[in-house]
């Protein structure tokens, strides 16, 4: 219960939520005594951006054995991405590239495969990234320049 009071007092939400916290506890909520006098403890996390794109729409692309899909909201917010290979195959890594609406590459990420009970190799991630287009390709584990399948691309 003590941690809840600290959190509520730190964000100043007690009155807005209709909660009554005694004044003695409200003062303690804004500062936390450090165990070591040389350390400073802050309950403020102002510089931590909260990005949550949401998953309002999906798009799917298939090219040969490789399929790719994105979950997104708006035209520049990618919540999640998947790729599936219509066969079990080890030794592959998914390369995911994110592009802006102007075509500039924003980021590249790598994802290991999973082998569900079906006859597929499955890759997925939740990047929550501001991008307009996503391209998935399957590359060799030992050489990320050796594209084995794809790419397939989806546009938000």
NUKEMAR-794283 format. One record per atom (N, C-alpha, C, CB): residue in one letter; x, y, z. Coordinates in steps of 0.2 Angstrom, whole numbers, plus 5000, padded with zeros to 4 digits. Glycine has a CB too. Example, Ala and Ser with C-alpha at 12.3 -4.5 7.8 and 13.67 -1.06 7.14 Angstrom:
2
a506649725039/a506249785039/a506649845039/a505749785045/s506449895035/s506849955036/s506450005039/s507049975029/
//
This chain:
156
x500449945000/x500050005000/x500450065000/x499550005006/x501050065003/x501550115004/x501750144997/x502150105008/x501950094992/x502150114985/x501550144981/x502350044982/x500950124983/x500350154979/x500350224981/x499750114980/x500350244987/x500350314990/x500950354987/x500350314997/x501550324986/x502050364983/x501950374976/x502750324984/x501650324972/x501550334965/x500950394964/x501350274962/x500450384968/x499850434967/x500150504969/x499350414971/x500450514974/x500750574976/x501250604972/x501050574983/x501650564969/x502150584964/x501850614958/x502650524962/x501350584955/x501050614949/x500450664950/x500750554945/x500250674957/x499750724959/x499050704956/x499950784956/x498950634956/x498350614954/x497750604959/x498450554950/x497950604965/x497550594971/x496850634970/x497850604977/x496950694970/x496250734969/x495850724963/x496450814970/x496250714958/x495850694951/x495550634952/x496350694945/x495750584955/x495450514956/x494950514962/x496050464957/x494950564965/x494450564971/x494650524977/x493750544969/x495350524978/x495650484983/x495850534989/x496250444981/x495750514995/x495950555000/x496650525003/x495450555006/x497150555003/x497750535006/x497950585012/x498350535001/x498050555018/x498250605023/x498850645022/x498350565030/x498850715024/x499350755023/x500050735024/x499250825026/x500150695030/x500750665031/x501050625026/x500750635038/x500650585023/x500850535018/x500950575011/x500350485017/x500550625010/x500650665004/x501350695003/x500050715003/x501550725009/x502250755009/x502750705007/x502350795015/x502650645010/x503150585009/x503150565002/x503050535014/x502650574999/x502550544992/x502950584987/x501850544990/x503150644988/x503550684983/x504250674984/x503450754984/x504550644990/x505250634990/x505350564994/x505550684995/x505850524992/x506050464994/x506750464997/x505950404989/x506750455003/x507450455007/x507850395004/x507350445014/x508450415001/x508950364998/x509250325004/x509450394994/x509450265003/x509750225008/x510450245008/x509750155006/x510750275003/x511450305003/x511450375002/x511850264998/x511650415007/x511650495006/x511950525000/x511950525012/x512350484997/x512650504990/x512250494984/x513350474989/x511650464985/x511250444980/x510650494980/x511050374980/x510350514974/x509750544974/x509250504970/x509850614970/x508650504973/x508150454970/x507550504968/x507850404976/x507350494962/x506850534959/x506250494956/x507050584953/x505650514958/x505050474955/x504850504949/x504550474961/x505150554946/x504950584940/x505250554934/x505150664940/x504850534929/x505150504923/x504850544917/x504950434923/x505050614917/x504850654912/x505050644905/x504950724914/x505750614905/x506050604898/x505850534895/x506750614899/x505450504898/x505250434895/x504650434891/x505150384901/x504750434884/x504150444880/x503750374880/x504450454873/x503150384880/x502750324879/x502450324872/x502150334885/x502650274869/x502450264862/x502050204861/x503050264857/x501450214859/x500950154858/x500550174852/x500550144865/x500750134847/x500450154840/x499750124840/x500850124835/x499550074843/x498950044842/x498949994836/x498350094841/x498349954836/x498349904831/x497649914828/x498449834834/x497449964824/x496849974822/x496749944815/x496650044821/x497249934811/x497249904804/x497749854803/x497249964799/x497649814798/x498149764796/x498249764789/x498049694799/x498849744787/x498949734779/x499449674779/x499349794776/x499249634774/x499649574773/x499949574765/x499149514774/x500549544765/x500849534758/x501149464758/x501349594757/x501049434752/x501249364751/x501749364745/x500749314750/x502349334745/x502749334739/x503049264740/x503249384739/x502849214736/x503049144736/x502949114743/x503849144735/x503449084746/x503249054752/x503249104758/x503849004754/x503449164757/x503549214763/x502949264763/x504149254762/x502649274768/x502149314769/x502349364775/x501449284771/x502049434774/x502249484779/x501549514781/x502749534777/x501549544787/x500949574789/x501149624795/x500449524792/x500749684794/x500949734800/x500249754803/x501249804796/x500249774809/x499749804813/x499849874814/x499549764820/x499449924812/x499649994812/x499050034814/x499950014806/x499150104815/x498650154816/x498950214812/x498450164824/x498450254810/x498650314806/x499050294800/x499050354810/x499450334797/x499950324791/x500650314793/x499850374786/x500850324799/x501550324801/x501650294808/x501850394801/x501250244810/x501350214817/x501250144816/x500950244822/x501850104816/x501850034816/x501850004823/x502450004811/x501349964824/x501249934831/x501649864831/x500549924833/x501449824826/x501749754826/x501849734819/x501249704830/x502249684819/x502449654812/x502549574813/x503049684809/x502349544808/x502449464807/x502749444801/x501749434809/x503049394800/x503249364794/x503149284795/x503949384792/x502949254790/x502849174791/x503149144784/x502149154792/x503549094785/x503749054779/x503348994779/x504549044780/x503048974774/x502648914773/x503048844773/x502148924767/x503448844777/x503848784778/x504348784785/x504348764772/x504448734788/x504948734793/x505648744790/x504948664797/x506048794792/x506748794790/x507148834795/x506748834783/x507648804797/x508148824802/x508648864799/x508448774807/x509048904803/x509648944800/x509449014797/x509948904794/x508849034799/x508549094796/x508449154801/x507949084792/x508549214800/x508449274804/x508049314800/x509049304806/x507549344803/x507149394799/x507449464800/x506349404802/x507549494794/x507749564794/x507149614793/x508349574788/x507049654797/x506449704797/x506749774795/x506049704803/x506549804790/x506749874788/x506149914789/x507149874782/x506249974792/x505750024792/x505850084788/x505550044800/x505350114784/x505550174780/x505050224781/x505450144773/x505250284780/x504750344781/x504350354775/x505250414782/x503850394775/x503450414769/x503850434763/x502850464771/x504450464764/x504850494759/x505350434756/x505250554761/x505350374759/x505750324757/x506450314761/x505950334750/x506550354766/x507150354769/x507150294774/x507350414773/x507650254775/x507650194779/x507750224786/x508250144778/x507350214791/x507350234798/x507750184803/x506650244800/x507650124802/x507850074806/x507950004803/x507450074813/x508349964806/x508349894804/x508349854810/x509049874799/x507949804811/x507949754817/x508049684814/x507349774821/x508249644819/x508349574817/x507949534822/x509049554818/x507649474820/x507149434824/x507249364822/x506449454823/x507349324828/x507449254827/x506749214825/x507749214833/x506749164822/x506149124821/x505849084826/x506249084814/x505249064826/x504949014830/x504648964826/x504349054834/x504548904829/x504248844825/x503648824829/x504748794825/x503048844827/x502448824830/x502248754828/x501848864828/x501748724830/x501548654828/x501448644821/x500948634832/x501248694818/x501048694810/x501748684806/x500648754808/x501648684800/x502248674796/x502448744793/x502048634790/x502548794798/x502848854796/x503348874800/x502248904796/x503748924798/x504248964803/x503949034804/x504948964799/x503949054810/x503549114811/x504049164815/x502949094816/x503949224813/x504349284816/x503849334818/x504849314811/x503949374823/x503549424825/x503949474830/x502949394829/x503649534830/x503949584835/x503449644836/x504649614832/x503549684841/x503049734842/x503549804843/x502649724849/x503749834837/x504149884837/x503849954840/x504449894830/x503249964839/x502950024841/x503350084839/x502850034849/x503450094832/x503950134829/x503550184824/x504450094825/x503750244824/x503450284819/x503750274812/x503550364821/x503450244807/x503650224801/x503050224796/x504050164801/x503150224790/x502650224785/x502650154781/x502750274780/x503250124780/x503250064777/x503750014780/x503550074769/x503549944780/x503949894783/x504149844778/x503549864789/x504749824778/x504949764773/x505249714777/x505449794768/x505049654776/x505249594780/x505649544774/x504749554783/x506249524776/x506649474772/x506949424777/x507149514768/x506949364774/x507349314778/x508049304776/x506949244778/x508549304780/x509249304778/x509549244782/x509549374780/x510149224779/x510549174783/x510749194789/x511049144778/x510749154794/x511049174801/x511749194801/x510949114806/x512149164797/x512849174797/x513049234792/x513249114795/x512649254788/x512749304783/x512149344782/x513049284776/x512049404785/x511449444785/x511349474778/x511449494790/x511849474774/x511749504767/x511549444762/x512449524765/x511449384764/x511249334760/x510449324761/x511649264762/x510049354757/x509349354757/x509149284754/x509049414754/x508749244758/x508449184756/x507749194754/x508549134762/x507349234757/x506649244755/x506449314756/x506149204759/x506149344751/x505849414751/x506349454747/x505849434758/x506249524749/x505849554754/x505049554752/x506049614756/x504649564757/x503949584756/x503849644760/x503449524759/x503449694757/x503349754760/x502649774761/x503749814756/x502449804767/x501749834768/x501849904770/x501449794774/x501349944767/x501350014769/x500750034773/x501250054762/x500850074778/x500250094782/x499850144779/x500550124789/
//
